[in-house]
Every structure is written in C-alpha cells, then in structure tokens.
C-alpha cells in the first residue's frame, strides 16, 4: 500500500542511511557540504532520489582513498544538471584523481619500506632518519616534512 505524501522512488534519510551504511549525521553533513541534496516534504522531512545511493557510494570510495571532500564536491558539481555519475563519468573522475592517488601510493610505499626505524619526530632516530633536515634547510618550503620521495 502506498504511503501518502511521498514518492516510493525516493528514500527517507533513515532508509538512505540503512541502504548506504552511512550514519544519518554523515548524510546531513554531506548535504550541508553540497555533495548530495534532498527535497523537503510538506512536513519538512527530507526525501532523497534513489540514485543518491550511487552518489553516496562514490563519496565513500573517494574518502576511503583520501580524496578531500572539497575535491569530490568540485568534481560532482561538473556533472550536467547535478546528476549522479554514470560509468563514463566515473572513468573521467577516476582519471582525474589517478596521478594524485599514484603519489599517495608512492608515499605510503616509501613509509612502509624505508621508515621502519622511524619512531616519529622528536626524534630519537636522527642518526638513521631519512627525513633529517640539518640546520633546517627546508624551512623555506613550509612546515612539516619535505623529504618524502624527493631528495
């Protein structure tokens, strides 16, 4: 039996949370960040199109690999009429992030393979540290470590 007041092609925030595995509070956050959108019923309840599930999945995947939400929002905003990405869109989005992900992979591999003696900055491993910066030569390049990958 059809419930009055909303379209069965839409999901409530609770249904979207259950189907996507994302907390209601996270969905509200995504909406505030303009990553997803809803319409409001006459009772001011949120209703999401079913294809929002795919958009939430894309957001979660991007987050899992470290893509900042601002970049996800920017990429999604480029889609025609704010639609949910299709296969071709996903190829374009993933290609857009390809080089950045390769850099992250390279940094993670370096951390895994070369910093086994590192116990963190502070630093009790200075005699072996690949990040050592004698006389703070790299301070002109900004705060934080600057020797990852580059030498």
C-alpha positions as CSV (number, residue, x, y, z in Angstrom):
1,X,0.0,0.0,0.0
2,X,1.3,3.4,-1.0
3,X,2.1,5.8,1.9
4,X,0.6,9.3,1.3
5,X,2.8,12.3,0.9
6,X,5.9,10.9,-0.7
7,X,7.1,9.1,-3.8
8,X,8.3,5.5,-3.5
9,X,11.0,6.3,-5.9
10,X,12.5,8.4,-3.0
11,X,14.2,7.4,0.2
12,X,13.9,8.9,3.7
13,X,17.1,9.8,5.4
14,X,16.8,6.7,7.6
15,X,16.3,4.5,4.5
16,X,19.3,6.1,2.8
17,X,21.4,5.6,5.9
18,X,20.4,2.0,6.2
19,X,20.9,1.2,2.5
20,X,24.2,3.1,2.2
21,X,25.7,2.1,5.5
22,X,26.3,5.8,6.3
23,X,25.1,7.4,9.5
24,X,22.2,9.9,9.3
25,X,24.5,12.5,10.7
26,X,27.0,11.9,7.9
27,X,24.3,12.2,5.3
28,X,23.2,15.5,6.9
29,X,26.9,16.6,6.7
30,X,27.2,15.6,3.1
31,X,24.1,17.6,2.3
32,X,25.5,20.7,4.1
33,X,28.7,20.2,2.1
34,X,26.5,20.2,-1.1
35,X,27.6,16.6,-2.0
36,X,24.0,15.3,-2.0
37,X,20.7,17.0,-2.0
38,X,17.1,16.3,-0.9
39,X,13.7,17.8,-1.3
40,X,11.5,18.6,1.7
41,X,8.0,17.3,2.1
42,X,5.2,19.5,3.4
43,X,6.1,18.2,6.8
44,X,9.7,19.3,6.3
45,X,11.1,15.8,6.1
46,X,14.0,15.0,3.7
47,X,13.4,12.8,0.7
48,X,16.3,11.6,-1.5
49,X,16.2,10.3,-5.0
50,X,17.2,6.6,-5.2
51,X,20.2,7.5,-7.3
52,X,21.6,9.3,-4.3
53,X,22.8,5.8,-3.1
54,X,25.3,5.8,-6.0
55,X,26.5,9.3,-5.2
56,X,27.0,8.4,-1.5
57,X,28.9,5.3,-2.6
58,X,31.2,7.4,-4.7
59,X,31.7,9.9,-1.8
60,X,32.6,7.0,0.5
61,X,35.1,5.5,-2.0
62,X,36.8,8.8,-2.5
63,X,37.0,9.4,1.2
64,X,38.5,5.9,1.7
65,X,41.3,6.7,-0.6
66,X,41.9,10.1,0.9
67,X,40.3,12.4,-1.7
68,X,39.2,15.6,0.2
69,X,35.5,16.2,0.2
70,X,36.1,19.7,-1.4
71,X,37.6,17.9,-4.5
72,X,34.7,15.4,-4.5
73,X,32.2,18.3,-4.4
74,X,34.1,20.1,-7.2
75,X,34.1,17.0,-9.4
76,X,30.4,16.3,-8.8
77,X,29.5,19.9,-9.5
78,X,30.9,19.5,-13.0
79,X,28.3,16.8,-13.9
80,X,25.4,18.1,-16.1
81,X,22.4,19.1,-14.0
82,X,24.0,17.7,-10.9
83,X,23.2,14.2,-11.9
84,X,24.6,11.1,-10.4
85,X,27.8,9.8,-12.1
86,X,27.3,7.1,-14.8
87,X,30.1,4.7,-16.0
88,X,31.7,7.3,-18.3
89,X,31.6,10.0,-15.6
90,X,33.2,7.6,-13.2
91,X,36.0,6.9,-15.7
92,X,36.6,10.7,-16.0
93,X,36.5,11.2,-12.2
94,X,38.9,8.4,-11.5
95,X,41.3,9.5,-14.2
96,X,41.2,13.0,-12.7
97,X,42.4,11.5,-9.4
98,X,44.8,9.0,-10.9
99,X,48.0,11.0,-10.5
100,X,47.2,12.1,-7.0
101,X,46.5,8.5,-6.0
102,X,49.7,7.4,-7.6
103,X,51.6,10.0,-5.5
104,X,49.8,8.8,-2.3
105,X,50.6,5.1,-3.1
106,X,54.3,6.1,-3.7
107,X,54.4,7.9,-0.3
108,X,52.7,5.0,1.5
109,X,55.1,2.5,0.0
110,X,58.0,4.7,1.0
111,X,56.7,4.9,4.5
112,X,56.2,1.1,4.6
113,X,59.6,0.2,3.0
114,X,62.0,2.9,4.2
115,X,60.9,4.2,7.6
116,X,60.9,1.1,9.6
117,X,63.4,2.7,12.1
118,X,61.4,5.9,12.3
119,X,59.7,6.4,15.7
120,X,58.3,9.8,14.9
121,X,59.6,13.3,15.0
122,X,61.0,14.3,18.3
123,X,63.4,12.4,17.2
124,X,65.3,9.6,18.8
125,X,66.3,8.1,15.4
126,X,68.1,11.1,14.0
127,X,71.2,9.1,13.2
128,X,69.2,7.0,10.8
129,X,66.4,9.3,9.8
130,X,65.8,9.9,6.0
131,X,63.8,12.9,6.9
132,X,66.6,14.7,8.8
133,X,66.9,18.3,7.9
134,X,70.2,19.6,9.3
135,X,70.2,23.3,10.0
136,X,66.6,23.5,9.0
137,X,67.5,24.0,5.3
138,X,64.0,23.1,4.2
139,X,62.1,25.6,6.4
140,X,61.7,27.9,3.4
141,X,59.4,25.4,1.8
142,X,56.9,25.4,4.7
143,X,56.1,23.5,7.8
144,X,56.3,19.7,8.1
145,X,58.4,17.0,6.4
146,X,59.6,17.9,3.0
147,X,61.8,14.9,2.1
148,X,59.2,12.3,1.3
149,X,60.1,10.9,-2.1
150,X,62.1,14.0,-3.1
151,X,65.8,14.3,-2.2
